[in-house]
Amino acid sequence: MDTPTATDESRPRRRRRGILIASLALLAIVVLCGGGGTIAFFALRSSGGEGQASPLAATSNFLNAVYKEKNAAKAGRYVCAAARSERSIDRKVDEVAEYERRYAKAPRFTWDEPTVESTGKKAATLSVTIRFATDDDRAATQRLEITAVDDNGWFVCDVRSVS
C-alpha cells in the first residue's frame, strides 16, 4: 500500500486556503462597492440643492431667483430633486425675462410674503400673487399655488397658476 506523502496532504489544505482567500477578497469587494454605492446615493441624492429651514424660505428664495435675479441655476437650488429640470426652469426664467423685454418701460415684479395655506410633516402648500407693473401703467397679476416638500430641508416641488 502506498502511504501518503507530505505533499499529498498539503494539497487539500492549499486548495481550501485559496478558496478562503478568494471568498474573503470577493466579500471585501462586495462590501466596499456596496458601501461606496450607498454613500454616493446619500451624498448625491439632493445634489445641487439647498434645503431651506422652512417652506416659506424655500418659496421666497425660489421666487427671488426666478422673478428678480432671473437666474435659473440659482432657482434650481431651491427645487426638489424630483422636479429639478434645468430645461423647464430655464424656460420659466426666459419667459419672465421676455415679458420684461416686451414691456420695457421699467418693468418690475413684486409680491407680498407667500401665505402658508396648509402644512404637514413633510409637505406644505403656499400661495402668492405675483404682480407685474411698468412705468407706463401696464399691470398684470398671477396667483400661484406652490407645494414645498421637506427632504433634508425644504424645497419647492410644484408651482401652479391658479385662476
BELMOMO-V335388 format. One record per helix or strand of 2 or more residues. SS is the DSSP state (H for helix, E for strand). FROM is the first residue (numbers start at 0). LEN is the number of residues. Records with the same first field share a line. If there is no record, write none. Layout:
# BELMOMO-V335388
SS->FROM-LEN, FROM-LEN
This chain:
# BELMOMO-V335388
H->5-39, 54-14, 71-5, 80-3, 85-17
E->107-3, 114-5, 122-11, 138-12, 153-9
